[in-house]
């Protein structure tokens, strides 16, 4: 089955009522890297989940069925029990059963809300590791933002959500969200999906521009917005966005894994920090 987030196969459908979620996980390269790791980064999204271990890369992925029983909808956890089983399976695979001293970083949409963040923190706490709850935009910024800081626009076009986030020196200062994504637009006539998705992105950026009193949006547009998620793999979408903005765009390297790779980079820095024995919360909330 194909992941709607990126349009390419990344694993088998895993959400089945007649078998455990862990039983459907597609593990990657486990035999080449025996032994437990110290940390695990997870992108838990509307189309599925991906797991990343520093030094090993992508170690597992899962793709939800298209039916109503998906444990994550519109980027938010709707079935904590199923998500808990999935996260436990990923943790067992990457970290082993003794997870004392290990760290798990879990990404979430910028505007997922307090209830989702609370559920995510609770699920991580049940795994016996230190947990970091991280916004997806901060993860992409870590992966593609560059070392010079300054203003950055991250446009994440996923399966069921489209988000535009403005960061300045790594701090989220504004964000917009449309609760539509590639899954909603996939059945439209040829040409309609790129126009609608690009129009939604443009509307959110212009809304930010009208409320920006310090020129951060203008500065971010000069640098070029970073595009990620499945929409970034559609050239007709990215071309329309660039054309309508009158600005260059930058594609995150391998947009389908940019969030989990960025989360992995942040995990790497957390592991280098001496204080990894307490639960850290980095929600990246817009102000």
TAVEN-V968962 format. One line per field, one symbol per residue. ss: DSSP state (H for helix, E for strand, L for the rest). phi: phi as a letter, one per 30 degrees, with the letter a starting at -180 (. if undefined). psi: psi as a letter, one per 30 degrees, with the letter a starting at -180 (. if undefined). Layout:
# TAVEN-V968962
ss = ???
phi = ???
psi = ???
This chain:
# TAVEN-V968962
ss = LELLLLLLELLLELLLLLLLLHHHLEELLHHHLLLLLLEEEEEELLLEEEEEELLLEEEEEEELLLLLLLLEELLEELLHHHHHHHHHHHHHHHHLLLLLLLEEEEEELLLLLHHHHHHHHHHHHLLLLEEEEEEHHHHHHHHHLLLLLLEEEEEEELLLLEEEEEEELLEEEEEEEELLLHHHHLLLLLLHHHHHHHHHHHHHHHHHHHHLLLLHHHHHHHHLEEEELHHHHLHHHHHHHHHHHLLLEEELLLHHHHHHHHHHHHHHHHHHLLLLLLLEEELLLLL
phi = .cdddbibdblddcdbdcadeddcdccbidddbdjdccabcbcccdclbbbbbeicidcaabbddddddddbbhicdcbeddddddddddddddcidccdicbbcbcbeecdjddddddddddddddicdbbcbdddddddddbdiddiidbccccccdbbbbbbccbhicdcaabbcdbadddcdcddejddeddddddddedddddedcdcbiddedddddjdccbiddddcdddddddddddibdbbcdehedcdddddddddeeddddddcccbdcbbdiddc
psi = kkkfefglkgllkfjkfglleffgkjkkgeffillllflkkkjjaffakkkkkkffakfllkkklflfgkfkkhgkkfieeeeeeeeeeeeeeefafjgkflkkkkllkehfleeeeeeeeeeeeffglkkjkkkeeeeeeeefflffbakkkkjjjaegkkkkkkkjhfkkflklkkhlaeeeffgllkfeeeeeeeeeeeeeeeeeefgjfggeeeeeeeekkkkllefffjeeeeeeeeeffhlllkkkkiffgeeeeeeeeeeeeeffkfigglkkjifhkk.
